[in-house]
Amino acid sequence: MDDTRCRDFFSHPAGTLQRRYEALRAVFIDHRPQRQVAEQFGYTYDSLRQLVHEFRSRCRRDAPPPFFSPSPAGDPTARPNPSPPPNP
């Protein structure tokens, strides 16, 4: 089975937030060199270093940045939350 398109979804993300997520994941989880990650995901080396710095700072404050849209309006694939039951 050819999974090239599936792999490309992760290795060449189109959306800004997904691209940031995948780049930071490559640095922190895969332990890849920042220069290599910057080149793969279309960042300058200095831009990626700044993203890494900001991510570390936010994690230390227990406030990592969101990588996905917090509202269904920002994500056309999100399913609406079911309505809560009425109060008796």
Secondary structure, DSSP 8 states (H G I E B T S, - for coil): ---HHHHHHHHS--SHHHHHHHHHHHHHTS---HHHHHHHHT--HHHHHHHHHHHHHHHHTT-----S-SSGGG-TT-----------
